[in-house]
Amino acid sequence: MARRPLGAEPRRRVLDRLRHLGHRVLRRPVRAPRLALQLDREGRVVPDPAPPLVVPAGVGAARHLVWHGGRGRVAHAHDADRGRRGDRAPMSRGAPLPERRDRGRTFEQFAVGQRFDHHWGRTLTEAESIAFATTTMNASPLYFNAQFAAAHGHDRIPVDPLLAWNIVFGMTVEDLSFQLAGAGNLGYPVIRFLRAVYPGDTLYAESEVLAIGPWKGADDGGLVHVRTLGRNQRGQLVLEYERKILVRKGRR
């Protein structure tokens, strides 16, 4: 025997079946629609746009099946909150935001021979070193295999040099390159890794301005050439590099 579709059963029998299945059903009188069906341009019936009856916030059950317009529709308790948002008083915006202050140095604030002892320090961990090597697909087992590292003269896994360099680089941004213009970073003529860095080491950075000058095609910025040194907590030099930066000129 062919199974009768759910929509063909009497409404009360449908509600009884839903209750038997454990659904909480909220009933309200529903009158048969008297309006003519709305059709779209292709002749299809446009669904009833009426919203479902929702359960107010605070009711214990998370979901309730609601009968509306001759069909079951699922509504969530938090839908009631969404419906009431328009009735709430507007949120206070609080105190006005402080005036914007430009951070970092503009081109005019640099001079040849100027030195910076960057105030941040950063301690590296083994977990982030291994994560950096694997995330950047550095396939050398030296940076994630303790036995391999021991066989090559290390008593523990060293830090990927590129991670150490990025940490030192990041500590210089606030002083040197917060105010970039155009392409910003123009190049790194020199990068040297001089000593192994290990998890637990704390890195510090210091920089010196080697040269400044105009940059062709950049009216809003100028060239600043710096050398940066990275040291560990014992003051030992672990890396050095030179960087050419296109720094924004100040407002005129």
Buried (B, 14 or more C-beta within 10 A) or exposed (E): EEEEEEEEEEEEEBBEEBEEEEBBBEEEEEEEEEEEEEEEEEEEEEEBEEEBBBBEEEEEEEEBBBBBBEBBBEBBBEBBBEEEEEEEEEEEEEEEEEEEEEEBBBBEEBEEEBEBEBEBEBEBEBEBBBBBBEEEEBEEBBBBBEEBBEEEEBEEBBBBBBBBBEBBBBBBEBBBBBBBBBEEEBEEEEBEBEBBBBBEBBBBBBBBBBEBEEBEEBEEBBBBBBBBBBBBEEEEEBBBBBBBBBBBBEEE
